[in-house]
Amino acid sequence: MKSFTPIESPGPMARDKYNSLPFSERAIGFKSPSFLTGFTLIELLVSMGIITILSSALLIGKTTEEKKLALQRMAYQISQDLRQTQEKTLGVEEAGCGVEKGYIFGLNFAQGANYYYLFVDCDKDHQYDTGEEITKISLEKGVEIFQLSPLSPLNIVFEPPEPLTYINNVQWGAEAIITLKGWEKEKKVTINSAGNIKIE
């Protein structure tokens, strides 16, 4: 039969150390491993701070990208509207001009504005006059017509049947540049007398 070694009773120093332990550690009988302990307040605050900084950086990056896309969308919108206005003239589309019908269409741009007009040239003077507008087209928030060449106001008019392109009443050898600006970025839409359109 095996003999048992009696357990020594703890000395006063050991008892004091034991009594100074937190209750949870006393119950287990040893210091609990790190994975059983919770986070301290400082650790939680640091973690929350890191998450907040990362979230802010992602949000700023997303917002900047959305602004760039808004500027690009508006440049494509203007080029598309120029092309569609050409097609209106090619298709001999008509619009009301009081008693008569108008067949000459154009776009009117003003420097510093956040919109432009699609209009029908009722009096055939190849420029926009009050009351000739068909549609007011607004730019997205934060985007404006920053610069125009030739100078503002800029009228780009298409006359059937070819159609002929008039830029501020000049039918040949002219070029128009519409510069859009938004959030310190610029985008240019160019059209010449031959009706060629490009985005820069």
Beta strands, then each sheet from edge to edge (+ up, - down):
strand 1: 95-97
strand 2: 100-102
strand 3: 105-109
strand 4: 115-120
strand 5: 133-138
strand 6: 144-149
strand 7: 154-159
strand 8: 164-167
strand 9: 175-182
strand 10: 185-192
strand 11: 197-199
sheet 1: 1+ 2-
sheet 2: 5+ 4- 3+ 7- 8+
sheet 3: 6+ 9- 10+ 11-
end
